[in-house]
């Protein structure tokens, strides 16, 4: 097996093990005025090697605008390498279709750091356990099991929660990068490829068609199903082999290794990020390397219902009866009957989050300041976050039907506070946390 594939397989298994340890940040700013990590570690990064022939083919397909009905949109158009493979514009969603006027249903997620992403499942990872329990059985168990509070440094307990985890897209409906690549290609609101037949016809006439023949033989061009499957597999190989999809070269990565200094504000932000009584961000956005030295991914890969405000800028939301409920629909349909998961969306990585202008699944927030306000005031002063109805009442959780409001997380700090309580964070706290989040942007040049 290729050495890179071996690393990725090993990394994935290690990640699935979920073995993490807390970054010791208590009193860090006071104890370390020069900003260096007093306990540096060695991080293991994917080896950098030339792209395989398969990955080179995938690169051609990834940037091929001719596969879209508009002739102007490729995978790379919405997943821009100059924007951490996220959206290049400031809108809540991207525009697609034949004339680039149709809104995508959700904010475009980044394609970075998916090489260690687990498959979709419900409940804790079973590892080598041979007793296979299907999604419906696990969901039924979840209905009877009390949810454990997720706090920074308490990941062992939170991992026992019987909630969805893993999978790709905001609702986890794609298991593999190969599957994920096909959805936007055929989505009428995105690349709008039309049908598999149309896409295959374009692949047969593409300037890189000889690469298919070289890799798979001339027979591949006669087999529609095989041709499109190999094309999507090639795109997946490109994402796995191209180093820029998982560089792990942010300022924070180098700080972990003792090769960069954090400012006072960044250090305070890190402490607040990991403080279970303050921001508690690390409760879901894991900030520590694994025990085996793999860099932190800043997600626990689990799903949460946070009750973000409805985004009036989305065309779908003009229908008052339309609701995007994530895991239980409308795009995902296989677990729609498990209504305890309605309103849950995948916790995204926070790596490169400072490069984005669309946050949460519906892109309702465009700045990190707005996101911090949501976490700080959702429960203590919801008037700052949600709209008011005609009768003057605050429309809390207005993007989830009333019957599913009980699914919203009101347990994990800072969401455990109540109306009128003192917010978890001060204005300065939020400034410092944002300063820390900016250290997660890739491309930092470490000190010599």
N, C-alpha and C positions, 0 to 999 in steps of 0.2 A: 504493500500500500504506500502511496505517496507520502513523503514525510510531513507535508503540510496537512494532508488529510488526517494523518495520525495525530498531529497536534490538536486539530479541531475536534476530533473524536474524543481525545483525552480531555480537552477543555470542557466539552459539553458534558461528559460524564461527571467531571469534577464539579461543574456548576450545578448539575442536577442534585448532587449530594447535598448542596446547600450549606456546606461547611464554611461559616464565616466567623470572624472574630471582630470585636469592636475596636475601632481606632480610639486609643486613649486620648481624649481631648480635654478632660477635666483640668482646668487650670493651665491649659497649654499656653495661652497668650501671656499670662503672668510669668510663667516659668521660662519662656523662651522668647526673649525680646528681639532676637535677631531673625525670627521667623522661620528657622529651620526645623524640620521634623527631628525631635530628640531620639526617636526610635525608627530610623530608616529601615526599609525592607527592600528586597530584590523582587521586582515584578517580572513575570514571565510573559513575553509578548509572542504573537505568532511569528514564525520565521519569515523573512522577506526573500522571495525567490521569483524568478521570471514566471510570467503567466504561462500556463499550459496552453496547448493548441485549443482545447475546449474552452478555456476561459477567454482566449483571444476572440473566438467566435462569439461568445457571450457578450463581449464588449461591443462588437459590431452591432449586435441585435439591440443591446441596451440603449444605444444612441441612434437607432434607425427610425427617423421620423416617418418614413414611407409606410410603416405598419399601421399608422393611425389614419382615420378617415379624412382628417383635415390635411394630412401631409405635413404637419407642423409640430407634432407632439411625439416625443419618445419617452421611455422610462426616465431618461436623464433630464427631461424638461421639468418634471415635477419633483424628481429626486436629484437636485442639482449638486454636483460635487463641490461647487464653490460655496454651498450652504449646508455642509455636512450631510449631503444626500437627503435634504429636506426641501421644502418649497422655497422658490427663489423670490416670491413676491410678498406683499404685506397683507393680502386678503385672508379671510378665514378659511377658504377652500380654494382649490384650483379650478380653472375653467377648461372644459373639454368639449367633445362632440365634433360634428362635422365643421361647424363654424366657430368653434372655441367660445361658445356662449353659454353652455350648460354647466351648472355648478356641480362639482363633485359632492357626494353626500357628507363627507367628513374631512376634517383637517388632515393634511398629508403628513403621515409619520415619517421619521427619518429611517433610512435603510442602514444606518451604521449600527454596529455592535449587535448584530443578529446571529453571529456565528456560534454563540453559546446559548441561544434561545431554546428552551425545551418545547416539546410538543404539548398540545392542549390536553389538559386533564382536569379532573376535579378532585380536590383534596390533596394531602401530602404525597410526595413522590414515593412510589412503592419499591424503587430500586430493583433488587433481584427477587423480590417476592413473586412466587409463581401463582399466587391466588389472584387471578385477574378479576377486578370488579369494574363493571362498565359504568359509563357516565350516569345513567339513570339511577343505578344502585347507589353510587356515591352521592348523587344529588339528594336522594331520599334520606341518606344518613345525615346529610348537611341540614336538612329541615329540622332534625331532632337534636342537633348538637349546638351547644352554646358557643358563640363566637369568642375567641380569645383576643384581648386587646393587643394591638401591634405597637410596640414602642421601640425606639432606637436602642440597639443592643440586646433586644429581646426576641431575636428572630427565631430561636428554637421553638418558643411557644407559639408564635404567630404562624409558623409553618404547619401547625397542626390544624389550622382552620380549614374546613371543608368548603372551599370556594374555588372557582375556576382559576387556573394558572396556565401559562404557556400559550402556544399558538401565535399566529401572526395576524396582522391587522388589529384594529381597535377591539374587535370581538373574537379574535383567535380562530376565525373560520378556515384559515389556511394552515396546514401542518408544516409545509416545507417551503423553502424559498422558490422552488420550482412551481409549486401551486400558486404562490403569492404573485409571481410574475404574470401568470395568465389572466387573473381577474381584471386588472386595469386595462389589459390589452383588449378585452371584449366588452368592458363596461361602456354603455352608450354615453355616460357622462364624463368619461375619461378618454382613452385613446380611441374608443368606438371602432374597434377592428371589424365589427359586423358579425363575423362567424368564423369558426375554425377553417372553413373552406376558403374564405377570402384571405385570411392570414397566411394559410399554407401557399396559396397561389402567389402571394407577394414574396414569400420566402424563396419559392422556386425561381423567381425573377430577380432576386436580390444580388447585388454585386459580390456578395460573399458566399454565393451558393456553392462554389467549388470547395469551400471549407467543409461543408456537410459531406460532400462526396469523399473528400480525403479522410474524414474521420469515421464515416459510417458506411461508405460504399455507395455506388450509384442507386442501389435499391431503395435507399432512404427517401429519395425524391418521389417514389411511387406510393409510398405508404403515408397517407395523410396523418394518421394518428401518431405514428412514430416520429415523423418530421417535426410536428409541433411539440411533442414531448421532449425531443432532443434539443430543440431550440430553447425551450424554457429551462432545461437542465443546464445548458451552456450559460444562460444568464445567471443561474444560481452559482455556477462555478466561478464566474467572474466576480460575483459579490463575495464569495468565500476567499478567493485568491488575491484579489486586488487589495494591497495594504491600506489604501485610504479609506476602506470601509471599516477598518478596526485598528487605527494607528496607536491608540493609547499613549498619546504624546501631549496631553494637556499639562498645564502648570501643576495641577494637583497630582498627576501621576509622578512627575519629577519631584514634587515635594515629598511624596511618600518614600521616594528613594533617596532623599537627602540632597537632591540636585537643584532645588529651587527654594526660594524664601517666600513665605506668604506675608502680606502686609498685616498690620494690626487689625484692620477691618476684615480682611479675609480670614484671619485666625478666629476672630470673634464669630464671624459667620459660620465657620466650621463647627465651633463649639455649639452654637445655637441650633445648627442643622442636626447635630447628634444629641441634643438635649431633649429627653423625653418629656420634660416639663415645659419646654418652650415650643420651638417649631416642630420637633419630632419628625423631621423629614426622613431621617434614616430608618424610621419604622417601616417604610415601604421602599424608599430609594436607598438601598444598601450602599454604604459608603466605604466599607472595609474590604481589603483584598481577601480572597479565600485563604484558607490555611495552607494551600499549596502555592500561594504567591500569584494567583491570577488576579489581574486588576479588577477593581470593583466595577460593576455594571450600572450602579445607581438605579436599579429596579429589582424587586423581588419576583417579578414576572406574574404577580397575582392581579386579580381584578377587584375594583372598588366601585361602589356607587357613591359619588361625592355630591351629587345634586347641583352640578354647575348650572348657571342661569341659561335659559333658552336664548338662542341667538336669532334675533329678528332679521338679521341680514341673510339668512338662509332661505331660499325659495320654498323648500319643503315645509318650513315652519309657518308659512302663510295659512296652511290648513291647521286649524286649532286641534283637530283630532289626530294629527300626525305626531308620533313620538319615536325618536331613535332610542331604543332601549338596549343597545349593545349586545350583550351575550344572548338575550332572548328576542332579538329581531330589531328591524325587519330584514337585514341582510343575512344574518345567521338564522337558521330555522330549526336545527336539529335538537336544541335544548330549550325551545320556546316555551314549553310547558312547565319548565322549572322556574316559576315566576319569582322565586326568592332571589334570582340573579338579575331580574329586570332592572336596568339602569346601570349595570356594572360595565366598566370599560377597563382595558389593559393599562396597568401602571407603566408609563413610558420611561425609558432611560432619561436621566437629566444631563447626560453628556451632551455638550454642544447646545444646551437649551438656550443659552444667551444669544445664539444666532437666529433664533426663531421669532416669528411675529404672529403665530397662531397657536394658542394653547388650549388644551382640553379637546375632546373628540369633535366638538362643534366649532372650534376656533373662536369661542366667544370672547376670549381675552387676547389682546395684542401686545401686552407688555408684561414683564416679570413683576412690575409694581402692582398691576391689577391682580395677578395671580396671588401675590402675597396678601393683598387685601382680602381676597376670597377666603384664604385659609384663616386669617386673623379675625375677620368680622362675620363670617357666614352665620355663626350662632350667637355671638355677643351683640352684634348690631347689624342684622340682615338688611336693614334699610340702605346700607352702603353698597350692597351687592346685588340685590334683586329689585325688579320693577315693582311699582305699585299698581293695583287694579283700579278700575274706575271708582270703586267705593273707598279707595284710600288704603286698603289693606296691602301689606307686603306679600308679594307672590313668591314665597320661599319654595324652592325645588320646583319651579314652574316648568321644567323640561321633563318631568316625570309625572305620570298620572297619579292622582291622590292615592289610589289603592296600592301603589308600590312605594310610597314614601317611607314605609318601615324598612325598606332595603338600604336606605341611605346610612352611611357610617356616622354614628353619633357617639362612638366609643373611643376611637383612637385620638389621642391628643394631636392637634389642638381642638378637635371637634367634640370634645367632651364637656365644653363649657356651655353656659346657658345665657339666655337673653339678659342683658344688663351686666353680666359678669365682666371682670377686668380682662381684656384681650391677652392672649398668651405672649404677644410680642409688642414691643414699643416701635415707634417709627425708626429709631436708630437700629434696633434689632433687624428690621426688615431690610434696611440699607446694607447692613453687614452681611446678611444671608445672600442677598443678590451679588454682593462683591465676591463672596465665596463661589456662587454658581458660575460666575464668569471665569473662574479658574478651571472649569471643566471643559473649556473650549480647546479643541485640538490645534496643534500647530505651534505650540510654545517652544521657544529655543532655550534649553537649559543652560545653567551656568557651567563654564568650563571647569 
